[in-house]
Amino acid sequence: MKRRLAILGASLLAIAASMVVFSAPASAAVGLHISGRNIVEANGQTFVMRGVNHPHVWYTNQTNSFADIKALGANTVRVVLGSGKRWGPSTDVANVISLCKQNRLICVLEVHDTTGYGEDSAAATLDEAVDYWISQKSVLAGQESYVAINIGNEPIGNTNAAQWTSATTGAIAKMRSNGFQHLLMIDAPNWGQDWQYVMRDNAQTVLNADTLHNTVLSIHMYDVFSTAASITAYLDRFQAAGWPLVIGEFGWQRSSSNVDHETILAESAARGLGYLGWSWSGNTDPYLDMATGFNPAQLTTWGERIFNGANGIKATAREATTYSSGPTAPPTTPATTPPTTPPTSAPPTGGQGCTAAYTVAGQWSGGFQGTVRVTAGGTAIKGWTVSWTFPNGQSVTQAWSATITSSSSSVTARNVSYNGSLAAGAGTEFGFLGSWNGTNGVPAVTCTAS
């Protein structure tokens, strides 16, 4: 749960260029399991998680959320549970699994009580989390094709993060010695963000601790990962080493100091990485909530972006084949399908201080996502304004990385605080969600620099 977003000020260090590449042993587990860097199903089909977190332990009556999340295209839901140390105990695990299966979702179950151990005095240890899983073993056994167990959420804070390695290897060993064959998910320390690189530098030790070779590592990306460079450098290290990884939590970039969600989404799609955004609802904060008041008809800017945007859930999720008759079955909600050649308005020519190119990144019945790339001309600019007039009565409903105003079909987009200054020839992008009916023609756009 992200009711605390403040992280100790820590700049990401440069990652060493020289790396040792490890060849992961084949998993001996049943159901969902690891093959190389990938999560695969029992039939060998690669499964890429595309979903969100649901704060079930605090809102146990919101059982409709499973169907709502599925209807928006997700193939996975990470469900917050309590061990009883701080929240819960969650004694309804069998019902949670049933809700996941009814809605054809893969269930990632996590104990939240471990959050920030060592820094938060109320937090549980990973060993205590394992005791909870052992207490639930009777309802978890036989569900290996549908359930992954995230042993403990963000199990170490910023105090003595080095203890994470021994605590984690001990927890994995205890799970396996008690007969669990499930895919295990392991969160990083530093409140999940690994800014001291304890998980990165000890990943192989943790993976080796699993006798079934069926563990996936999970990084949570918030303000520590506010730049594209910090995200790609971290992901590059895991990819080069051949370690399985998912992005188990992340938010969106409301301001320049927040996580660069656009890079997370794009890199996840390019690398075949699973992601699970935080969170469906219940934070009472539009920065974190995807749906206002658990209402799927009232998606926030974040909700619209992650479900309906480019590289988002609808565009990239594929349902687990354990629920379907074939390996290529689409999700229940049709994925957003960009045109074969996305329509684009070419940048205007001339001596302007900037140019803009408008692209329909994807569209679906009644809605679409637009992306506009702004490029500075031969000299640096301090700000920009992009204007266009929709030719077919379209309208903008949500926007990010620009301030958009409209009057009838005329639209004006202005830079926000962090993307107005551009060096000569440099570019930036903003995006929006819109509605259309009948025809979704591409308007001509103009860009004015300041």
Solvent accessible surface area in square Angstrom, and as a share of the most:
residue,aa,sasa,rsa
1,M,15,0.07
2,K,2,0.01
3,R,147,0.54
4,R,58,0.21
5,L,43,0.21
6,A,98,0.76
7,I,30,0.15
8,L,101,0.50
9,G,86,0.83
10,A,27,0.21
11,S,95,0.61
12,L,45,0.23
13,L,123,0.61
14,A,103,0.80
15,I,33,0.17
16,A,60,0.47
17,A,99,0.77
18,S,97,0.62
19,M,66,0.29
20,V,106,0.61
21,V,106,0.61
22,F,79,0.33
23,S,107,0.69
24,A,34,0.26
25,P,61,0.39
26,A,89,0.69
27,S,22,0.14
28,A,73,0.56
29,A,13,0.10
30,V,73,0.42
31,G,5,0.05
32,L,1,0.00
33,H,31,0.14
34,I,6,0.03
35,S,55,0.35
36,G,33,0.32
37,R,68,0.25
38,N,60,0.31
39,I,11,0.06
40,V,10,0.05
41,E,7,0.03
42,A,70,0.54
43,N,98,0.50
44,G,49,0.47
45,Q,67,0.30
46,T,75,0.44
47,F,7,0.03
48,V,44,0.25
49,M,1,0.00
50,R,7,0.02
51,G,0,0.00
52,V,0,0.00
53,N,0,0.00
54,H,0,0.00
55,P,5,0.03
56,H,1,0.00
57,V,20,0.11
58,W,54,0.19
59,Y,58,0.22
60,T,76,0.44
61,N,120,0.62
62,Q,50,0.22
63,T,47,0.27
64,N,114,0.58
65,S,2,0.01
66,F,0,0.00
67,A,45,0.35
68,D,29,0.15
69,I,0,0.00
70,K,10,0.04
71,A,58,0.45
72,L,22,0.11
73,G,1,0.01
74,A,0,0.00
75,N,1,0.00
76,T,0,0.00
77,V,0,0.00
78,R,0,0.00
79,V,0,0.00
80,V,0,0.00
81,L,0,0.00
82,G,0,0.00
83,S,22,0.14
84,G,39,0.38
85,K,105,0.44
86,R,92,0.33
87,W,56,0.20
88,G,49,0.48
89,P,79,0.50
90,S,7,0.05
91,T,109,0.63
92,D,43,0.22
93,V,1,0.00
94,A,56,0.43
95,N,72,0.37
96,V,0,0.00
97,I,8,0.04
98,S,42,0.27
99,L,24,0.12
100,C,1,0.00
101,K,67,0.28
102,Q,126,0.56
103,N,27,0.14
104,R,90,0.33
105,L,0,0.00
106,I,0,0.00
107,C,0,0.00
108,V,0,0.00
109,L,0,0.00
110,E,0,0.00
111,V,0,0.00
112,H,1,0.00
113,D,0,0.00
114,T,0,0.00
115,T,8,0.05
116,G,0,0.00
117,Y,70,0.27
118,G,38,0.36
119,E,78,0.35
120,D,33,0.17
121,S,122,0.79
122,A,44,0.34
123,A,3,0.03
124,A,0,0.00
125,T,40,0.24
126,L,11,0.05
127,D,74,0.38
128,E,65,0.29
129,A,0,0.00
130,V,0,0.00
131,D,70,0.36
132,Y,13,0.05
133,W,0,0.00
134,I,56,0.29
135,S,76,0.49
136,Q,25,0.11
137,K,72,0.31
138,S,102,0.66
139,V,50,0.29
140,L,0,0.00
141,A,55,0.43
142,G,60,0.57
143,Q,39,0.17
144,E,22,0.10
145,S,30,0.20
146,Y,49,0.19
147,V,0,0.00
148,A,0,0.00
149,I,0,0.00
150,N,0,0.00
151,I,1,0.00
152,G,2,0.02
153,N,0,0.00
154,E,0,0.00
155,P,2,0.01
156,I,3,0.02
157,G,0,0.00
158,N,18,0.09
159,T,69,0.40
160,N,95,0.49
161,A,4,0.03
162,A,71,0.55
163,Q,48,0.21
164,W,0,0.00
165,T,24,0.14
166,S,82,0.53
167,A,36,0.28
168,T,1,0.00
169,T,29,0.17
170,G,40,0.38
171,A,3,0.02
172,I,0,0.00
173,A,51,0.40
174,K,54,0.23
175,M,0,0.00
176,R,25,0.09
177,S,93,0.60
178,N,51,0.26
179,G,44,0.42
180,F,3,0.01
181,Q,69,0.31
182,H,2,0.01
183,L,0,0.00
184,L,0,0.00
185,M,0,0.00
186,I,7,0.03
187,D,2,0.01
188,A,0,0.00
189,P,0,0.00
190,N,0,0.00
191,W,26,0.09
192,G,0,0.00
193,Q,1,0.01
194,D,0,0.00
195,W,42,0.15
196,Q,80,0.36
197,Y,10,0.04
198,V,18,0.10
199,M,0,0.00
200,R,24,0.09
201,D,79,0.41
202,N,47,0.24
203,A,0,0.00
204,Q,32,0.14
205,T,72,0.42
206,V,0,0.00
207,L,21,0.10
208,N,92,0.47
209,A,28,0.22
210,D,0,0.00
211,T,103,0.60
212,L,32,0.16
213,H,59,0.26
214,N,0,0.00
215,T,2,0.01
216,V,1,0.01
217,L,0,0.00
218,S,0,0.00
219,I,0,0.00
220,H,0,0.00
221,M,0,0.00
222,Y,3,0.01
223,D,44,0.23
224,V,17,0.10
225,F,1,0.00
226,S,28,0.18
227,T,72,0.42
228,A,47,0.36
229,A,74,0.57
230,S,15,0.10
231,I,0,0.00
232,T,34,0.20
233,A,35,0.27
234,Y,1,0.01
235,L,2,0.01
236,D,64,0.33
237,R,41,0.15
238,F,3,0.01
239,Q,77,0.34
240,A,38,0.30
241,A,1,0.01
242,G,13,0.13
243,W,14,0.05
244,P,2,0.01
245,L,8,0.04
246,V,3,0.02
247,I,0,0.00
248,G,0,0.00
249,E,0,0.00
250,F,0,0.00
251,G,0,0.00
252,W,29,0.10
253,Q,29,0.13
254,R,134,0.49
255,S,47,0.30
256,S,58,0.38
257,S,70,0.45
258,N,11,0.06
259,V,0,0.00
260,D,19,0.10
261,H,3,0.01
262,E,57,0.26
263,T,20,0.12
264,I,0,0.00
265,L,0,0.00
266,A,44,0.34
267,E,40,0.18
268,S,0,0.00
269,A,39,0.30
270,A,87,0.67
271,R,42,0.15
272,G,36,0.34
273,L,9,0.05
274,G,5,0.05
275,Y,0,0.00
276,L,0,0.00
277,G,0,0.00
278,W,1,0.00
279,S,0,0.00
280,W,0,0.00
281,S,0,0.00
282,G,10,0.10
283,N,18,0.09
284,T,127,0.74
285,D,44,0.23
286,P,96,0.60
287,Y,2,0.01
288,L,5,0.03
289,D,9,0.04
290,M,0,0.00
291,A,0,0.00
292,T,71,0.41
293,G,63,0.60
294,F,23,0.10
295,N,55,0.28
296,P,50,0.31
297,A,89,0.69
298,Q,95,0.42
299,L,22,0.11
300,T,17,0.10
301,T,31,0.18
302,W,0,0.00
303,G,0,0.00
304,E,37,0.17
305,R,5,0.02
306,I,0,0.00
307,F,0,0.00
308,N,12,0.06
309,G,2,0.02
310,A,32,0.24
311,N,49,0.25
312,G,0,0.00
313,I,0,0.00
314,K,27,0.11
315,A,24,0.18
316,T,40,0.24
317,A,0,0.00
318,R,119,0.43
319,E,9,0.04
320,A,0,0.00
321,T,14,0.08
322,T,50,0.29
323,Y,30,0.11
324,S,29,0.19
325,S,127,0.82
326,G,24,0.23
327,P,78,0.49
328,T,120,0.70
329,A,26,0.20
330,P,92,0.58
331,P,6,0.04
332,T,88,0.51
333,T,26,0.15
334,P,107,0.67
335,A,23,0.18
336,T,9,0.05
337,T,98,0.57
338,P,62,0.39
339,P,42,0.26
340,T,145,0.85
341,T,110,0.64
342,P,52,0.33
343,P,46,0.29
344,T,74,0.43
345,S,13,0.08
346,A,80,0.62
347,P,65,0.41
348,P,39,0.24
349,T,132,0.77
350,G,69,0.66
351,G,86,0.83
352,Q,69,0.31
353,G,30,0.29
354,C,0,0.00
355,T,36,0.21
356,A,1,0.01
357,A,20,0.16
358,Y,0,0.00
359,T,35,0.20
360,V,0,0.00
361,A,22,0.17
362,G,3,0.02
363,Q,54,0.24
364,W,62,0.22
365,S,112,0.72
366,G,42,0.40
367,G,6,0.06
368,F,0,0.00
369,Q,6,0.03
370,G,0,0.00
371,T,26,0.15
372,V,0,0.00
373,R,104,0.38
374,V,0,0.00
375,T,45,0.26
376,A,5,0.04
377,G,25,0.24
378,G,76,0.73
379,T,98,0.57
380,A,73,0.56
381,I,12,0.06
382,K,170,0.72
383,G,4,0.04
384,W,3,0.01
385,T,36,0.21
386,V,0,0.00
387,S,41,0.27
388,W,8,0.03
389,T,80,0.47
390,F,6,0.03
391,P,74,0.46
392,N,61,0.31
393,G,60,0.58
394,Q,3,0.01
395,S,50,0.32
396,V,32,0.19
397,T,79,0.46
398,Q,47,0.21
399,A,30,0.23
400,W,13,0.05
401,S,24,0.16
402,A,11,0.08
403,T,76,0.44
404,I,36,0.18
405,T,73,0.43
406,S,71,0.46
407,S,81,0.52
408,S,115,0.74
409,S,28,0.18
410,S,56,0.36
411,V,3,0.02
412,T,32,0.19
413,A,0,0.00
414,R,119,0.44
415,N,42,0.22
416,V,37,0.21
417,S,116,0.75
418,Y,72,0.27
419,N,11,0.06
420,G,3,0.03
421,S,87,0.56
422,L,17,0.08
423,A,64,0.49
424,A,56,0.44
425,G,52,0.50
426,A,38,0.29
427,G,26,0.25
428,T,22,0.13
429,E,86,0.39
430,F,4,0.01
431,G,1,0.01
432,F,0,0.00
433,L,4,0.02
434,G,5,0.05
435,S,41,0.26
436,W,52,0.18
437,N,137,0.70
438,G,69,0.66
439,T,76,0.44
440,N,20,0.10
441,G,20,0.20
442,V,45,0.26
443,P,5,0.03
444,A,87,0.68
445,V,6,0.04
446,T,71,0.41
447,C,1,0.01
448,T,91,0.53
449,A,33,0.25
450,S,98,0.63
